[in-house]
Amino acid sequence: MTPGVTAAVLLAALTHACWNAIAHRIPDKLTGFTLISGGGVLIGLALLPFTALPRAGAWPYLLVSAGIHLAYYALLMRSFRLGDFGQAYPLARGTAPLLVTLLAAVFAHEVPGGWAAAGVVLSCAGLTGVALWGLRGRRPDWAAIGAALATGVTIAAYTVVDGLGVRAAGSSLGYIAWLMALQGTVLPVFFLVRHRAAAWPMLRPSAALGLLGAVLSVTAYALVLWAQTRAPLAPIAALRESSILAGAAIGAVFFRERFGGPRIAAAGLLVVGIGLMLRAG
């Protein structure tokens, strides 16, 4: 985990929190995710002529990842419908890093060393603190919690699949371009078939906001994929989920959700964890 890789992943975390906030801001979740997904397709197609074709070994990962991303979008939409942004986002993102650590050890044979493992554990402790703080003082909505946790499982799954795929591709930019082009078509096609003539009037009011979300989404994941070619998967996953803190701040500023002292303490743990991961690098 070099400083350059760390900076790229932290920037990815910020842009990821921003596009998720945009998706939450658009009232109809299917409309919002259709715009973000469709915008990703346009960006992917625009990049294809300027990127290298992924090597043959990357294509199985691309196809599997596209399927996992569809499940991710469906579950994320459901969790945003059922829960507050400050609850759904931390739970969805906070469950992923430890799962990624386990999956990376099994499938990528990446077992973190002492400092890196300590950094991942401390970072996850901070992220878990943010997630639990989002549940304080309220009656648990088990449907919303279940959707958010299931979203976290899909995040861990596509993180590992794409980590292996982008390494096999030979080009991180080519991999992200084809991934966006493949996985982004289903939602727009479904939306057009479902709403037919009413589709464009429904999309138009939120089109600019949705396309901004698409740019942020592609940027965030492109940075993560690039980082995965240069560092182990588990520390990158833990760093990326610092987007939870950015999401908490966005929730406090734009959705009037309390930030609170425990989140500040969680941020401190995350910073210490990042320091340990950099020491390991």
N, C-alpha and C positions, 0 to 999 in steps of 0.2 A: 504494500500500500504506500506508494510514493506520494509526496505532496500534490503532484499534478493529477494523479488518479483520484485522490481524496477530494480535491477541489471540483473535479468534473462530476463526481457522484453527489457531492453536496449541492451543486448547481442543479443537477437532475432532480434532487429531492425537492428543491424549491419550485421548479417548474412543474413537477408532478402535483404538488399540493395545489398550485394555481389552477391547473386544468381540472382537477377534481372539484375545486370550489366552483368553477364555471359550470361544470356538469350539474352540481347541486343547485346552482342559482337558476338554471333554466327550469321553469315550472313542470313541464311535461318531460319526464326522464327519457322516454323513448325518442322524443324529438331531439333532445340534447345529445344523446349518445349517437343518434343517426348522423347528426351534423359533425360531431367529432370524429366518428368512424369514417364517414364519407370524405371528410377533409383529409384524413390520413391516407385514404386511397389516392386522392388527387396528388398529394405530396409524394407518395411512393411512386406513382406512375411518372411524375415529373423528374424524379431522381434516376429512374431506371436507365435512360440513355447515357448517364454520366458515371455509372457505377459498374464494377465488375460483376459478372454472373457468379453467384455462389457455387462453390465446388459441389460435385455430386453427393458427397457425404453429408452435406448440410440440408438437403431437401427433405429427408424424413423428419428432421427436427423442425423445419419450417412448417410442414403440414400438421404435425402434432401440436406445435405451438399455436397455430391458427385456430385449431379446435379448442384448445384450452382458453385462449383469449375470448372466444365467444362465450364460454361458460363464465368467465370472469366478468365480462360486461353484463350478462344477464343477472348474475348475483349482485354485482355492484349497484345496478339499477334498483334491484329489489331492496337492498340494504338502505339506499338513499331514500326510497319511498317510505320505508317503515321507521327509520331512525333519524335523529338529528345528525348533522354533519360532524359535530364534535364528538359524537358517539360512534357512528358508523365508520368514519375514516380511520380513527386510531385503532379500533378493533380489527378492521380488515388488514391494515398494514402491520400492526404490531404482532400478529400471529405468524408472520412469514419468516423472519430471520432465523429462528431456531430450527424451523422445518427445513429451511435451505441448508443450514449447517449439517443436519442429519442426511439429507438427500445428496448433498455434495460429497460427503464422506463415502456414501455407498456407490454413487454413480460416477463421480469424477475423481474419486480416491484422494480428496483434499481434506485432510485432517488438520485443523488449525493447531499451531504450536502454542506454547504456554501464554506468551503475551497476546497473541491474536485471539486465543480462546477467551482470555480474561477480558479483552476489549469487547468481544461479541457479547459475552454474558452481561457486562456492565451496561452496554448499549441497550440490550434487550430489556434489562431491568428498568432503565429509564423509559423506554418505549411502553413497557407494560404499565408503568406508573401513570403515564399520560392516558392510556386506554382506560384504566380503572378509574381515574379521576373523571373521565367523561360519563361514567355510570353512577356517580355519587348522588345520593339523595333522591333517587327516583325508583319507581317500581320497575323491575326488570321486564323489558319487552323481549321475550325469548325468541319470537319470530325474527325480530330485527337483529338480535345478538347472533342467532344461528346463521342468518344470511351473511352477516359481516365476517363471522369466523370461517364460513365456507368460502367466502371471497379470499380470505387469507390463505387457504389451502391452494386455491388456483394460482395465487400470486407466487407461492413457493414453487409450484409445479412448473409454471412457465419460466420462472427465473432460472431454474436448473436446466430445463430443456433448451432455452435460448443461450444460456452460457456455454453449453456443449455445442450447440449449433453454430454460433458465431465463430467459435474457434475452428470449427471444421470448414467454415465458409471461405476463409481467406480474405474476406472484406467485410468489415463491420457495417459500412455504409450500404453495400450491396445487400447484406442480410436484412437490414431494417427496411430498405426500400421494398424488397419482395415480401417481407412480412406484412407491411402495411397494405400492400396491394392485394395480398391473399386474404387476410383476416378481416379487412375493412369493408368488404362488399356485401356481406350477408345482411347486416342491419339495414343499410339503405334500400336494398332490394325488398326486404320484408316490409319496410315502412311504405314503399311505393305501392306494393301489391295490396297492402292493408287499407291504405287511405286513397289511392288512385288520384282522382282529380283534386281532392282536398289536400294532397301532400304538400304542394308548394306553398299555398296560403298558410299552412301550419308551420312550415320550416322558415319562411321568410322573416318573421319578427325576430327570431333568434339566430339568424344565419351568420351575422358578423361575429357574435359572441361564440357560437359553436365553432367557426373556422379558426378563431383565435385559440380556442381550446385544442383544436387539432394540431396547430403549429407547436403549442407547448407540449402536447402529448408526444409527438414524434421527436421533438428535441430532447425531452427527458429520457426517453427510452434509447435513443441513439447514443446519448452520453453513457448510459449504463452498459449498453452492449460493447461500446468501445472499451470501457473500463474492465469488462469481463475478459477481454483478450489480454489484459496486462496484470491482473491480480486474481487471487482466489475468490470464489463465489460468495462464501459466507461473510467475510468482512464487507464486501460490496453491498450485500443485502442488508446488513445491519446499518451501514451508513446511509443507504438509500431511504430507509424507513425513518430517518430523521425528518423526512417530509411530514411526519406526524406532528412535530413541533411547529413547523410552518403552517400546517393545517389548523392546529390549535390557535395559533396567532390569527390566522385568517378568520376562523370562527369567532374569535373575540372581537375583532375589528368590524367585520362585515355582517356577521349573523348574531351579534350581541350575546355571545356565549362567554361565560366567565373563564379566564385563563387560570388564575389562582396560584398560590404558593407551591403546591405539590408539583405543578407542571414546571415551575422554575427549578425545583430540586431535581426533577427528572431530566431537565435540560443539562444540569450540571453533571449528572451521571453519564449522559450521552457524550458530553465533551471529554470526560475522563476516558471513556471507552474509545473514543476516536484517537486520543493521545496514545493509548496502549497499542492500538492497531498500527499507528504510524511507527511506533517504536519497533514493532515486529517486522515492519517493512524495511 
